[in-house]
């Protein structure tokens, strides 16, 4: 975030497969600690997603998001619901990195997609 100008936007790709559901929630929560508004888009439903985060001054309004070619699955409130109180994934505690090898070839995409759909409901 420190490298972005005021009003900047950052996008991070996330896989929904071979990613434990707790890790998905953790990555979203960690992203929320850095960026003001966070939106989740599925680029390939049930397989790949991107998080879009903004710095102060770049608050994205829902009417602006609707003009994008890819529609968000979760708005900032939905991202907060998905993240809940998941533990953070930080530079000094990168637990997702160390858990990842245990999840290779596991089909977690359906469970992660279901969690995302559930968080979309207020």
C-alpha positions in Angstrom: 0.0 0.0 0.0 2.9 2.4 0.8 4.0 2.1 -2.8 0.6 3.3 -4.2 -0.3 6.9 -4.7 -3.4 8.3 -2.9 -6.4 7.0 -4.8 -4.4 3.9 -5.9 -5.8 0.5 -6.6 -4.2 -2.9 -6.0 -5.4 -6.3 -7.4 -4.4 -9.7 -6.0 -5.2 -13.1 -7.7 -6.4 -15.9 -5.4 -6.9 -19.5 -6.4 -10.0 -21.2 -4.9 -8.7 -24.7 -5.5 -6.1 -26.4 -3.3 -6.5 -23.6 -0.8 -8.0 -24.5 2.6 -11.1 -22.5 3.4 -9.4 -21.1 6.5 -6.6 -19.8 4.3 -9.0 -18.1 2.0 -10.6 -16.3 4.9 -7.2 -15.5 6.3 -6.0 -14.0 3.0 -9.1 -11.9 2.7 -8.9 -10.7 6.3 -5.2 -9.8 5.8 -6.0 -7.9 2.6 -8.7 -6.0 4.6 -6.1 -4.8 7.1 -4.2 -3.1 4.4 -6.8 -1.6 2.0 -9.9 0.6 2.7 -12.4 -0.9 0.3 -12.0 -4.5 -0.8 -14.1 -6.2 -3.5 -13.9 -9.8 -4.5 -14.4 -10.8 -8.2 -14.4 -14.4 -9.5 -12.6 -14.5 -12.8 -13.4 -18.2 -13.2 -16.4 -19.0 -11.0 -15.4 -21.6 -8.4 -11.7 -21.6 -9.5 -10.1 -18.2 -9.5 -10.8 -14.9 -7.8 -9.2 -11.5 -7.5 -9.3 -9.1 -4.6 -9.4 -5.4 -5.5 -8.3 -3.0 -2.8 -8.1 0.8 -2.7 -6.1 3.4 -0.8 -7.7 6.5 0.7 -9.3 8.7 -1.8 -10.1 5.9 -4.2 -13.3 4.6 -2.6 -15.1 2.7 -5.4 -18.8 3.2 -5.5 -21.1 0.3 -6.4 -22.3 2.2 -9.5 -18.7 2.4 -10.7 -18.1 -1.3 -10.1 -21.2 -2.2 -12.2 -19.5 -0.6 -15.2 -16.6 -3.1 -15.1 -16.8 -6.0 -17.5 -16.4 -8.4 -14.5 -19.0 -8.1 -11.8 -18.1 -8.4 -8.1 -19.3 -11.3 -6.1 -18.5 -9.6 -2.8 -18.6 -5.9 -1.9 -16.6 -4.6 1.1 -19.2 -5.7 3.6 -19.3 -9.2 2.0 -15.5 -9.4 2.2 -15.7 -8.6 5.9 -18.3 -11.3 6.4 -16.2 -13.8 4.6 -13.0 -12.9 6.5 -14.7 -12.9 9.9 -12.1 -13.2 12.6 -9.8 -15.4 10.6 -6.1 -15.3 11.7 -3.9 -13.0 9.8 -1.2 -14.2 7.3 1.8 -11.9 7.9 5.4 -11.7 6.9 6.5 -12.9 10.3 3.7 -15.5 10.5 3.1 -16.8 6.9 1.1 -19.8 7.9 -0.7 -20.1 4.5 2.7 -20.6 2.8 3.5 -23.5 5.1 0.0 -25.1 5.0 -0.2 -24.9 1.2 1.8 -28.1 0.4 -0.7 -30.2 2.5 -3.5 -29.0 0.2 -2.0 -29.7 -3.2 -4.5 -31.6 -5.4 -7.3 -31.3 -2.9 -10.6 -30.1 -4.3 -11.4 -27.1 -2.1 -12.9 -24.9 -4.8 -16.5 -26.0 -4.1 -16.2 -25.3 -0.4 -14.5 -21.9 -1.0 -17.1 -20.9 -3.6 -19.9 -21.9 -1.2 -18.3 -19.7 1.6 -18.1 -16.8 -0.9 -21.7 -17.2 -1.9 -22.7 -17.4 1.8 -20.8 -14.2 2.6 -22.7 -12.4 -0.3 -25.9 -12.7 1.7 -26.3 -9.9 4.3 
